[in-house]
Amino acid sequence: MYSKAFCKVYNEFGWNYFPEAFGEQLMIYLERNQIQVKKSMDLACGPGVLCEVLKQHGIQSAGMDFSEGMIAIAKERDPDIPYEVADMITYLPEERFDLVTCTGDAMNHITDLDNVDRIFHNVYEYLNPGGYFIFDILDDNEVALGEPIDLVWDEKVTAQFMITQNDEGIINLKVTVFEDGLQVFEENITETVHDTSVICNLLRKNRFQVLRCDQRLLEDQVAKGMKWFVIAKKPEGGLHG
């Protein structure tokens, strides 16, 4: 679970650009394909940015995250959006949704494929028939290893990000924050890269139709090659249970 300090860094260092961009592209995809969404759930919602974008487009959005710090920020940003602290591996709400999302390579934080399988099984259960499950995963070829990235927040506060990968393929993101040149804290976040064919087969195993697995969410979008976007659908006649 992210520490409160890391959640603050995540929120304040401008990492919200991805869910904002993803949200706008998602709305274009839904409009182009004449997909009606009344209610959505964002898994691993972080500070709630994607939920806010969907709400601005008239969707009843909700979010969940394993991190209490992230949910606290999300509720502070918009107290009217329902958020809850939960583990998406075991998350099985009674409410049903037309759209479930999971972005920011949150699925890569789930290192055990049996747990990914369990997430897919549960998402199928709380999607309405004809509902969509849209998420992203990392592209192994585009993980920049061993190259520290420095970000400047203001004259006093800076952060450094370093990505490494061990022999088992586990990726470690080390985030170090400095204030007046002194280290304030360090956080290590682990991820693993999942093979896209394995992910798509797990979706099919759990009765999903896989509509798209591409490095672009939109067909006319320029592929940047850092992520795969997966669009899956629960069949119209899909049943719960």
C-alpha positions in Angstrom: 0.0 0.0 0.0 1.2 3.5 -0.9 2.3 5.6 2.1 0.6 8.9 2.8 3.7 10.7 1.8 3.8 8.9 -1.6 0.1 9.6 -2.2 0.8 13.3 -1.6 3.8 13.2 -4.1 1.7 11.3 -6.6 -1.1 13.9 -6.4 1.1 17.0 -6.4 3.8 16.1 -9.0 1.3 16.2 -11.8 0.8 12.4 -12.4 -2.8 13.2 -13.1 -2.1 13.9 -16.8 -2.5 10.2 -17.7 -6.0 9.6 -16.3 -7.1 13.0 -17.7 -5.9 12.1 -21.2 -7.2 8.5 -20.9 -10.6 9.8 -19.7 -11.0 12.2 -22.7 -10.0 9.4 -25.2 -12.3 7.0 -23.4 -15.2 9.4 -23.9 -14.4 9.6 -27.6 -14.3 5.8 -27.9 -17.7 5.5 -26.2 -19.3 8.2 -28.4 -17.8 6.7 -31.6 -19.1 3.3 -30.8 -22.5 4.6 -29.5 -21.9 3.0 -26.1 -24.2 4.2 -23.3 -22.7 4.3 -19.9 -24.8 5.4 -16.9 -22.6 4.0 -14.0 -18.9 3.3 -13.9 -16.3 1.9 -11.4 -12.6 2.7 -11.5 -10.5 0.1 -9.9 -7.3 1.3 -8.2 -8.6 4.8 -8.8 -5.8 6.7 -7.0 -6.7 10.3 -6.3 -9.9 9.9 -8.4 -9.0 11.9 -11.5 -10.6 9.5 -14.0 -13.8 9.4 -11.9 -13.9 13.2 -12.0 -13.6 13.2 -15.8 -16.4 10.6 -16.2 -18.6 12.6 -13.8 -18.1 15.7 -15.9 -19.5 13.8 -18.8 -22.7 12.9 -17.0 -21.7 9.4 -15.8 -22.4 8.2 -12.2 -18.8 7.4 -11.4 -17.4 5.6 -8.4 -13.9 4.4 -7.4 -12.0 2.1 -5.1 -8.4 1.8 -4.1 -6.3 -0.3 -1.7 -4.6 2.8 -0.4 -6.3 4.8 2.3 -4.1 7.8 1.4 -5.3 7.8 -2.2 -8.9 7.5 -1.2 -8.5 10.3 1.3 -7.2 12.6 -1.5 -10.0 11.5 -3.8 -12.7 12.3 -1.3 -11.1 15.7 -0.6 -11.1 16.5 -4.3 -14.7 15.5 -4.8 -16.7 14.4 -1.7 -19.8 13.7 -3.8 -18.2 10.7 -5.7 -18.5 7.5 -3.8 -15.1 6.0 -3.0 -14.1 3.1 -0.9 -10.9 1.4 0.4 -10.8 -2.2 -0.9 -8.6 -4.8 -2.5 -9.5 -5.2 -6.1 -8.5 -8.9 -6.0 -11.4 -9.7 -3.6 -13.6 -6.7 -4.5 -17.1 -7.9 -5.3 -19.7 -5.1 -4.7 -23.4 -5.7 -4.8 -23.8 -2.8 -7.2 -23.6 -3.3 -11.0 -21.9 -1.1 -13.5 -21.9 -0.5 -17.3 -18.2 0.2 -17.4 -15.3 -0.9 -15.2 -11.8 0.7 -15.8 -8.4 0.1 -14.4 -5.6 2.3 -15.6 -2.1 3.6 -14.7 -0.8 0.0 -15.1 -2.5 -0.9 -11.8 -3.0 -4.4 -13.2 0.8 -4.8 -13.3 0.9 -4.4 -9.5 -0.9 -7.8 -9.4 2.1 -10.0 -9.8 0.3 -13.4 -9.5 -1.7 -14.4 -12.5 -4.1 -16.4 -10.4 -5.0 -13.1 -8.7 -5.5 -11.4 -12.1 -7.8 -14.3 -13.0 -9.7 -13.7 -9.9 -10.1 -10.0 -10.6 -11.4 -10.8 -14.1 -13.9 -13.3 -12.6 -15.2 -10.7 -10.2 -15.4 -7.9 -12.7 -17.6 -10.1 -14.9 -19.9 -10.5 -12.0 -20.4 -6.8 -11.2 -20.7 -5.7 -14.9 -24.1 -5.4 -16.4 -24.7 -7.6 -19.5 -23.3 -5.7 -22.4 -20.9 -3.8 -20.1 -17.3 -3.0 -20.9 -14.1 -3.6 -19.0 -11.3 -1.3 -20.2 -7.8 -1.3 -18.7 -4.1 -0.9 -19.6 -1.0 -2.9 -19.0 2.7 -2.2 -19.4 4.6 -3.0 -22.6 7.8 -4.9 -21.6 9.8 -3.4 -24.5 9.2 0.1 -23.4 10.1 -0.1 -19.7 13.1 2.3 -19.4 15.5 0.7 -17.0 18.2 2.2 -14.9 17.7 5.8 -16.1 16.9 8.1 -13.2 14.3 10.8 -14.0 14.4 14.0 -12.0 11.3 16.2 -11.4 11.3 19.6 -9.8 8.3 20.7 -7.8 9.6 24.0 -6.6 12.8 25.7 -5.4 13.0 23.4 -2.4 11.3 20.1 -3.4 12.5 17.6 -6.1 11.9 14.0 -6.8 13.8 11.2 -8.5 12.4 8.1 -10.2 14.5 5.0 -10.9 13.2 1.9 -12.7 15.0 -1.5 -12.4 14.1 -5.1 -13.2 15.4 -8.3 -11.6 16.0 -11.7 -13.2 12.5 -12.8 -12.4 11.1 -9.9 -14.4 9.8 -8.0 -11.4 10.0 -4.2 -12.0 10.9 -1.9 -9.1 10.1 1.8 -9.2 12.0 3.7 -6.6 10.7 7.2 -5.8 12.9 9.5 -3.7 11.9 12.9 -2.6 14.3 15.6 -1.5 13.7 18.9 0.3 16.5 21.4 0.4 18.8 18.7 -1.0 18.0 16.3 1.9 16.1 13.1 1.4 12.6 13.3 2.9 11.5 9.8 2.0 11.9 6.8 -0.3 9.3 4.5 -1.6 9.7 1.3 -3.7 6.8 0.0 -5.8 6.9 -3.4 -7.5 5.2 -4.4 -10.8 5.4 -7.3 -13.2 4.9 -7.3 -17.0 2.1 -9.6 -18.2 2.1 -11.2 -21.6 -0.9 -9.7 -23.6 -1.9 -13.1 -25.0 -2.0 -14.6 -21.5 -4.2 -11.6 -20.3 -6.6 -12.0 -23.2 -6.9 -15.7 -22.7 -7.7 -15.1 -19.1 -10.4 -12.7 -20.1 -11.9 -15.3 -22.5 -11.7 -18.0 -19.8 -13.9 -15.7 -17.7 -16.5 -15.4 -20.5 -15.4 -11.9 -21.8 -15.3 -11.0 -25.5 -11.9 -9.4 -26.2 -12.7 -6.5 -28.6 -9.3 -4.8 -28.7 -5.7 -5.2 -27.5 -3.6 -2.5 -28.9 -1.0 0.2 -28.1 -3.7 2.7 -28.9 -7.1 3.2 -27.3 -8.3 5.0 -30.4 -7.6 3.7 -33.9 -6.5 7.1 -35.2 -4.3 7.8 -32.2 -0.5 7.8 -32.5 0.8 4.8 -30.6 3.4 5.8 -28.0 4.4 2.2 -27.3 4.4 2.3 -23.5 1.2 0.5 -22.8 -1.3 -2.0 -24.2 -5.0 -1.0 -24.0 -7.4 -3.9 -23.5 -11.1 -3.5 -24.3 -13.3 -6.4 -23.2 -17.1 -6.8 -23.1 -19.5 -8.9 -21.1 -21.9 -10.5 -23.7 -25.4 -9.0 -23.9 -26.8 -12.3 -22.7 -24.1 -12.7 -20.0 -25.5 -13.8 -16.6 -24.2 -13.3 -13.1 -23.1 -16.3 -11.0 
